[in-house]
Amino acid sequence: MQRFKNILFVMEPDYVNVAALARALASASALAVHNQACLTVVQVIDEIPNSAKLVERVLFPEDLQARIVANHLNRLREQVTPWKKTIKIQTKVLVGTPFLETIRNILRNEHDLVIKAAEQSDLLNRILGSNDMHLLRKCPCPVWLLKPKSPKDCHCILAAVDVDYSFPPTASNTKHQLNLQTLEMASSLALSESAQLHIINAWEASGESMLRSALVNTPEQQVDRYVEEVQQKHRQNLQALMDEALCKLAPRDLEYIDPKTHLIKGLPGKEIPILVDKIAADLVVMGTVARTGIPGFIIGNTAETILNQINCSVLAVKPPGFVTPVA
């Protein structure tokens, strides 16, 4: 299955880790070749402040902003030259707020995947919200964040799904469709990357700790039976999801990627990072869940917790019907 046809790679103008940037661009180029996709490399630079524009009017007859854009474009073309031997690459330099101009470019040109080297995380970014987090929350297409030490090729891919459908029909259907997208994308990438596919569902039995407390005093066997029923329901839902998502694969392709399932009791924010380390995952493919009442903020607390703990790359998939708040 070929999933991506129009890939956008975002290169930050001040990214200091040159080796990591080269690996990221190599990964983007390889993915474009595998998918026979178009690849555009874009860079977003800051607009010249008004104070500088006043100086420009006096000292420089030419447009200073245009000259800065041209300089960045020339340097950008030089940086992508090594990969032009295998694929045609378009280059662009945009001016403005990085995540806004990136999303606007995606909307104008109908890109179906955006790839960028992940920013170096720090406390200020986590408090104020980095450009990466803005993209994860508001970008209309899947976002692939490559961590600095990411290998060029993926050998192990982990798909994280949530098969708890104990919600109103509309919400449960949205979650199911998101799970399908996540698995289909992860299996497609596993095939193109010749990688092994792992699938995790971390689950909990709601209210178990309360039922086991001395305050409620529910018989132990009754609680155990309830927990076992919840586990069995998750197991059935996970198997049904896999049957539906992977049925399009040829038997030999399914045998090749050899999906391994992990039904783990515990919090996703804790169990997923543990499994990432255990299986040495190169990429986590995960859906993003809407926060009720906050338009445009589609990445949930669990996803953000996971992103801050893992050291591998992440491909975040949007729920069906998502509309970006960016015009």
C-alpha positions as CSV (number, residue, x, y, z in Angstrom):
1,M,0.0,0.0,0.0
2,Q,1.4,3.4,-1.0
3,R,0.2,5.9,1.5
4,F,1.9,9.2,0.7
5,K,2.1,11.1,-2.5
6,N,2.9,14.7,-1.6
7,I,5.4,15.0,1.2
8,L,6.6,18.2,2.9
9,F,9.9,18.3,4.8
10,V,10.3,21.3,7.1
11,M,13.9,22.4,7.7
12,E,14.4,24.9,10.5
13,P,16.9,27.6,9.5
14,D,18.7,27.6,12.8
15,Y,18.8,23.8,13.4
16,V,22.3,23.2,14.9
17,N,22.5,19.4,14.7
18,V,23.8,19.1,11.2
19,A,24.2,15.3,11.3
20,A,20.7,14.8,12.6
21,L,19.3,17.1,10.0
22,A,21.1,15.1,7.3
23,R,19.6,11.9,8.6
24,A,16.2,13.4,8.7
25,L,16.4,14.6,5.1
26,A,17.8,11.3,4.0
27,S,14.8,9.6,5.7
28,A,12.3,11.9,4.0
29,S,14.0,11.3,0.6
30,A,13.9,7.6,1.1
31,L,10.3,7.6,2.1
32,A,9.4,9.7,-1.0
33,V,11.3,7.3,-3.2
34,H,9.5,4.3,-1.7
35,N,6.1,5.9,-2.2
36,Q,7.0,7.5,-5.6
37,A,5.9,10.7,-4.0
38,C,6.7,14.4,-4.6
39,L,9.0,16.0,-2.0
40,T,9.1,19.6,-1.1
41,V,11.6,21.0,1.4
42,V,10.5,24.3,3.0
43,Q,12.1,26.7,5.4
44,V,10.2,29.3,7.4
45,I,12.1,32.4,8.5
46,D,11.1,35.3,10.7
47,E,9.8,38.5,9.2
48,I,12.0,41.5,9.6
49,P,10.7,43.7,12.5
50,N,9.3,47.1,11.7
51,S,12.3,48.9,13.3
52,A,14.6,47.2,10.8
53,K,12.3,48.1,7.9
54,L,12.7,51.8,8.9
55,V,16.5,51.5,8.8
56,E,16.2,49.7,5.4
57,R,14.3,52.6,3.8
58,V,17.2,54.9,4.6
59,L,20.2,52.7,4.0
60,F,19.2,50.1,1.5
61,P,17.4,50.8,-1.8
62,E,16.6,47.1,-2.3
63,D,14.1,45.1,-0.4
64,L,16.0,43.6,2.6
65,Q,13.4,40.9,3.2
66,A,13.6,39.7,-0.4
67,R,17.4,39.5,-0.2
68,I,17.3,37.5,3.0
69,V,14.7,35.1,1.5
70,A,17.0,34.7,-1.6
71,N,20.0,34.0,0.6
72,H,18.1,31.3,2.6
73,L,16.8,29.8,-0.7
74,N,20.2,29.5,-2.2
75,R,21.6,27.8,0.9
76,L,18.6,25.5,1.1
77,R,19.1,24.4,-2.5
78,E,22.8,23.6,-1.6
79,Q,21.7,21.5,1.4
80,V,19.4,19.3,-0.6
81,T,21.7,18.8,-3.5
82,P,23.0,15.4,-2.4
83,W,19.5,13.9,-2.5
84,K,18.5,15.4,-5.9
85,K,20.3,12.5,-7.6
86,T,17.5,10.1,-6.5
87,I,14.4,12.3,-6.4
88,K,13.2,15.6,-7.7
89,I,13.0,18.1,-4.8
90,Q,11.2,21.4,-4.7
91,T,12.5,24.1,-2.3
92,K,10.7,27.0,-0.8
93,V,11.4,29.7,1.8
94,L,8.4,31.2,3.6
95,V,8.2,34.2,5.9
96,G,6.2,34.4,9.2
97,T,5.4,32.2,12.2
98,P,6.8,28.7,11.4
99,F,3.8,26.5,12.3
100,L,1.3,28.9,10.7
101,E,3.1,29.2,7.4
102,T,3.8,25.5,7.4
103,I,0.1,24.6,7.8
104,R,-0.9,27.3,5.2
105,N,1.5,25.8,2.7
106,I,0.0,22.3,3.4
107,L,-3.5,23.6,2.8
108,R,-2.4,25.4,-0.4
109,N,-0.5,22.4,-1.9
110,E,-2.5,19.5,-0.4
111,H,0.4,17.8,1.2
112,D,-0.5,14.4,2.8
113,L,2.5,14.2,5.2
114,V,4.8,16.6,6.9
115,I,8.2,15.5,8.2
116,K,10.6,17.5,10.4
117,A,13.5,17.0,12.7
118,A,12.1,17.3,16.3
119,E,13.0,20.4,18.2
120,Q,15.3,20.0,21.2
121,S,12.9,19.8,24.1
122,D,13.3,22.2,27.1
123,L,11.1,23.4,29.9
124,L,10.2,26.7,28.2
125,N,9.0,24.8,25.1
126,R,6.9,22.5,27.2
127,I,5.3,25.4,29.0
128,L,4.7,27.8,26.1
129,G,4.2,25.2,23.3
130,S,6.8,24.6,20.6
131,N,6.3,24.7,16.9
132,D,6.3,20.9,17.0
133,M,3.4,20.8,19.4
134,H,1.5,23.4,17.4
135,L,1.9,21.2,14.3
136,L,0.8,18.1,16.2
137,R,-2.3,19.9,17.5
138,K,-3.3,21.8,14.4
139,C,-1.8,20.3,11.2
140,P,-4.4,18.8,8.9
141,C,-2.3,15.9,7.8
142,P,-0.1,13.3,9.7
143,V,3.0,14.7,11.3
144,W,6.3,12.7,11.5
145,L,8.8,14.1,14.0
146,L,12.2,12.6,13.6
147,K,14.3,12.5,16.8
148,P,18.0,13.5,16.5
149,K,19.4,9.9,16.6
150,S,16.8,8.4,14.3
151,P,18.2,5.9,11.8
152,K,17.6,6.4,8.1
153,D,15.5,3.2,7.9
154,C,13.0,1.8,10.5
155,H,13.6,-1.7,11.7
156,C,10.9,-1.8,14.3
157,I,7.6,0.1,14.2
158,L,5.1,0.3,17.1
159,A,1.5,1.2,16.5
160,A,-0.4,2.4,19.6
161,V,-4.2,2.0,19.6
162,D,-7.0,2.4,22.1
163,V,-9.8,-0.1,21.7
164,D,-11.9,1.1,24.6
165,Y,-15.2,1.8,22.9
166,S,-17.3,2.3,26.1
167,F,-18.3,5.8,24.8
168,P,-21.3,7.3,23.0
169,P,-21.6,5.9,19.4
170,T,-20.2,9.0,17.6
171,A,-17.1,9.2,19.8
172,S,-16.5,5.4,19.7
173,N,-16.8,5.4,15.9
174,T,-14.3,8.3,15.6
175,K,-11.9,6.4,17.8
176,H,-12.3,3.2,15.8
177,Q,-11.7,5.0,12.5
178,L,-8.6,6.6,14.0
179,N,-7.4,3.2,15.1
180,L,-7.9,1.8,11.6
181,Q,-5.9,4.7,10.1
182,T,-3.1,4.2,12.6
183,L,-2.8,0.4,11.9
184,E,-3.1,0.8,8.1
185,M,-0.4,3.5,8.1
186,A,1.9,1.5,10.4
187,S,1.5,-1.7,8.4
188,S,2.1,0.2,5.1
189,L,5.3,1.7,6.5
190,A,6.4,-1.6,7.9
191,L,6.2,-3.1,4.4
192,S,8.0,-0.2,2.7
193,E,10.7,-0.1,5.4
194,S,11.1,-3.9,5.7
195,A,10.4,-3.5,9.4
196,Q,8.7,-5.6,12.1
197,L,5.3,-4.4,13.3
198,H,4.3,-4.3,17.0
199,I,0.9,-3.2,18.2
200,I,0.1,-2.1,21.7
201,N,-3.1,-1.5,23.6
202,A,-2.6,-0.4,27.2
203,W,-5.9,-0.9,29.1
204,E,-7.3,-0.4,32.6
205,A,-10.4,-1.7,34.4
206,S,-12.2,1.5,35.4
207,G,-12.8,1.8,39.2
208,E,-10.7,-1.3,40.0
209,S,-8.7,0.4,42.8
210,M,-11.9,1.8,44.4
211,L,-13.5,-1.6,44.3
212,R,-10.5,-3.2,46.0
213,S,-10.4,-0.6,48.7
214,A,-11.5,-1.3,52.2
215,L,-14.1,1.5,51.8
216,V,-16.1,-0.3,49.2
217,N,-15.2,-3.8,50.4
218,T,-16.2,-5.7,47.2
219,P,-15.4,-9.5,47.3
220,E,-12.0,-10.2,45.7
221,Q,-13.3,-12.8,43.4
222,Q,-16.0,-10.5,42.1
223,V,-13.4,-7.8,41.3
224,D,-11.1,-10.3,39.6
225,R,-14.0,-11.5,37.5
226,Y,-14.8,-7.9,36.5
227,V,-11.1,-7.2,35.6
228,E,-10.9,-10.4,33.5
229,E,-14.0,-9.4,31.6
230,V,-12.6,-6.0,30.8
231,Q,-9.3,-7.6,29.6
232,Q,-11.2,-10.1,27.5
233,K,-13.3,-7.3,25.9
234,H,-10.1,-5.4,25.0
235,R,-8.6,-8.6,23.6
236,Q,-11.6,-9.2,21.4
237,N,-11.7,-5.5,20.2
238,L,-8.0,-5.6,19.4
239,Q,-8.3,-8.8,17.4
240,A,-11.3,-7.4,15.5
241,L,-9.4,-4.2,14.7
242,M,-6.4,-6.1,13.4
243,D,-8.7,-8.4,11.3
244,E,-10.3,-5.3,9.7
245,A,-7.2,-3.2,9.3
246,L,-4.9,-5.9,8.0
247,C,-7.3,-7.8,5.8
248,K,-6.2,-5.9,2.7
249,L,-2.6,-7.2,3.0
250,A,-1.6,-10.2,0.9
251,P,-0.9,-13.3,3.1
252,R,2.9,-13.1,2.3
253,D,3.0,-9.4,3.2
254,L,1.3,-10.1,6.5
255,E,3.7,-12.9,7.2
256,Y,6.6,-10.7,6.3
257,I,5.8,-7.9,8.7
258,D,4.9,-10.5,11.4
259,P,2.7,-8.3,13.6
260,K,3.2,-8.8,17.4
261,T,0.5,-7.7,19.7
262,H,0.9,-6.4,23.3
263,L,-2.2,-6.2,25.5
264,I,-0.8,-4.6,28.6
265,K,-2.6,-3.6,31.7
266,G,-1.7,-0.1,32.8
267,L,-1.6,3.5,31.9
268,P,-0.7,4.2,28.2
269,G,1.5,7.1,29.3
270,K,3.6,4.6,31.3
271,E,3.4,1.4,29.4
272,I,4.0,2.6,25.9
273,P,7.4,4.3,26.7
274,I,8.4,1.1,28.5
275,L,7.6,-1.1,25.5
276,V,9.4,1.4,23.2
277,D,12.6,0.8,25.1
278,K,12.0,-2.9,25.4
279,I,11.6,-3.6,21.7
280,A,14.0,-0.8,20.6
281,A,11.3,0.8,18.4
282,D,12.5,3.2,15.8
283,L,9.0,4.8,15.2
284,V,5.8,5.0,17.1
285,V,2.6,5.5,15.1
286,M,-0.2,6.9,17.2
287,G,-3.5,8.6,16.9
288,T,-4.4,11.9,18.5
289,V,-7.6,12.3,20.5
290,A,-9.7,15.4,20.7
291,R,-9.9,17.5,23.8
292,T,-13.5,18.4,24.3
293,G,-14.3,22.1,24.0
294,I,-10.8,23.3,22.8
295,P,-11.0,23.8,19.0
296,G,-7.9,22.8,17.2
297,F,-6.3,21.1,20.1
298,I,-6.5,17.5,19.1
299,I,-3.6,15.9,20.9
300,G,-4.6,14.6,24.3
301,N,-2.7,14.5,27.6
302,T,-1.8,10.9,27.2
303,A,-0.1,11.5,23.8
304,E,1.8,14.5,25.1
305,T,3.0,12.5,28.1
306,I,4.3,9.8,25.8
307,L,6.0,12.2,23.4
308,N,7.9,13.7,26.3
309,Q,9.2,10.3,27.4
310,I,10.3,8.4,24.3
311,N,13.5,8.9,22.3
312,C,12.4,7.5,19.0
313,S,10.5,9.2,16.2
314,V,6.8,9.7,16.2
315,L,4.1,9.7,13.5
316,A,1.0,11.3,14.8
317,V,-2.2,10.5,12.9
318,K,-5.3,12.8,12.8
319,P,-8.8,11.7,13.5
320,P,-11.1,11.5,10.5
321,G,-13.0,14.7,9.8
322,F,-10.4,16.9,11.6
323,V,-10.4,20.5,10.3
324,T,-7.4,22.7,11.2
325,P,-8.2,26.0,12.9
326,V,-5.6,27.7,10.7
327,A,-7.1,29.5,7.7
